[in-house]
């Protein structure tokens, strides 16, 4: 019974760590794409203003 509890805790911790890493990677990719989009929009506005 102790082995099953240990295996369950290990699986739960592994799933939690995997979900946390996936969410962190998704948030990092979203922030990177958003900042890239914002920078391109600023460059477009600057080029339109200077023209």
Secondary structure, 3 states (H helix, E strand, C coil): CHHHHHHHHHHHHHHHHHHHHHHHHHHHHHHHHHHHHHHHHHHHHHHHHHC
